[in-house]
Amino acid sequence: MIQIRKLYTRRDMFEIGTQLTFRDSDKKIIYFLSGHLGGHQGRIDLFDIQGKLLAEARQKSLGFFPKFIFLEDGHYAGSLRRYYGINHDMLFVKKLNWFIFGNLFTFNYKVFKGRDCIMKIHEVTLPDGGNYLEFEISHKEYEPLCLCIASILDYWAKMRNPSRSKQTELNNNLNVNYS
């Protein structure tokens, strides 16, 4: 029987891009994620609570359809790329043969390995009143790569739908006098 574990991180912290903590249902910290994407040699690293590097996502190309590779315990695990002509809400992780379906705007995703759903992501409000992302992951060994994939999905969501505050700041900097 599969025991699905739920992990949580604050939604606003995921958007800020600072070091993130992932906690279990008992609020115990399980993982730390740090790094940045979007520039040359962008990289995300996932560590366990003891500081051991478990998984990495490395950005290998820039542009509209950047490519990312995944390393697990220092070994190549697969690659992810958005392709022209394929809906942006359907992605494929080569070598792992994982399909990703979802919505960039609502940040609801499912990751499948064959017909088995190995991860679900959705936003929840917990009793403390905060908005959290809930990750339901079917196997503990999938958690490191799944969380790295989630960070890339978040990066693409921000690129597609920048915050209004950033847009307002941009508009304020473009004060052009046409008189």
N, C-alpha and C positions, 0 to 999 in steps of 0.2 A: 504494500500500500504506500502510495506517495504521500509524504507529509509536506505540505506547502508551508513555507516560512514567509512571514510578512516582514518587510523592512520598511522603514520610514525615514524621510528627510523633509525638512521644512521647504515648502515650495519657494518662498522668497529667497532663501539661501541658495537654492539650486540655480535661480536666475542670476544672482549676483556674481557667481563664479568664484567665490571664496573657497577655502578648504571646507569640505562638506563632511558631515558625520552621518552615517546610516545606523539607525537603531532598530532593535527588534521590538516586539510587542510589549516587552517588559521595560522599555526605554533604556536598555543596555546598549552601549556603543559597540558595534560589530566591525565597521569599516570606516576608513578615512579616504576621501578622494581629493586630489589636488591637481593643479595644472591649468592649462589654458588651451583654447583652440582658436583657429581663425588666422593665425600667422604662419609664416614659414617655420617648419619644425614644431608645430603645435603638438601638445602631448598632455594626456591625462594619465595619472597613476592612481591605482587603488591599493591601499595598504590594509592589513589586518590591525587589530588593536595593539599587537606587539611591535608594529612598525615594519613587518615583512612585506615587501612588494609582491602582490599577487597577480596583478594584471595591468597591462598598459594599452592605451589607444594612442597611436601615433599618426599624425596627419602627414600624408605623403605628397599631397598636391593641393593647390589652391583653386579658386574659381567657383563657377556655379555647381560643378559636380566634383567636389574634392574626394580624394580617396583616403581611407584610413586603414591601418593594419592593426591587428590585435596580437599582443604577446601575453602568454600565460606562463608564469614561472620562467620567464626569459626565453621561451620558445614560441615561434610563429604559430598562431592559432587560427587566423583567418583574416579576411579583409571585407570592408564595407565600402560601397560606392553608390552614389545616386546616379542613375542613368537617364539620359535624354529619351523621352518617349515612354517612360514608365511613370505612372502616377507617383508623386512624391510621398504618398502614404503607404507605398509598398516597396520594401527593400529586401535585399538578399545578402546574407553573410556567406561569402565563399569559404570553402573548406569545411566550415561547420554545418553547412546546409540548413541554416536558420532563415526563416521568412519572418519579416516584420511588417505588420499591418497596423494602421492607426491613423490618428488625426493630429496634425501639428498644432492646430488651434486649441483643442481641448486637452491635449497631451494624454489621450487615452490610447494605449498601445497593447498589442498582444504579439508575443514572439513564439513562433512554432518551430519545432524540430520534427519534420514529417507532419503527422497529424496531431502530435501532442503539443499542447500549449505549455511552454516552459516558463513564460513570464507574462504577467499582466501589470500594466502601469495605469493608475488613475489617481485623481486628486480627491482627497478626503479632508473633512474637518474633524479634528479630534477634540476630546473634552476640554483641552486647554484653550480652545477657540482658534487655534492656528490652522492654517491651510498646509497640508502635508501631501507629499507624493507617497502613495502606497505601492510597494513592489511586492507582488505575489510570485515567488519563484519556486518552481517545482522540485528542484534538486540543489542542494547546498553547493555542489561542485560547479554549477552554472552561475552562481551569484556574481563572482568577480567580473566575468565577461559581460553579463547582463547589465550590470551597473555602469560599465564603461560604455556600452551601447546606449544606455539611457542618457548619458552625458552628451553624446553626439546628437541624439535626437533633440535634446534641449537646445543645443547650439544651433541646429537647423531651425528649430521653432523660433528662436530669438532673431535669426537672420530673416526669416520670412515675415515675422510680425513684431517689429521693434516696438519698444514701449513708447507710450505717448509722451513721456517726459523727455526721452531722447529726441523725438520728432519736434517737440516744442523748442528744445534747446537749439536744434538745427535751424528751425524757422527764425528764432531770435537772432541767430548769427548771420542770417541772410537779409538783413534790413537794407534793401536797395531803394534809393531815391530816384524815381523816374521823372521828376519835374525838371 
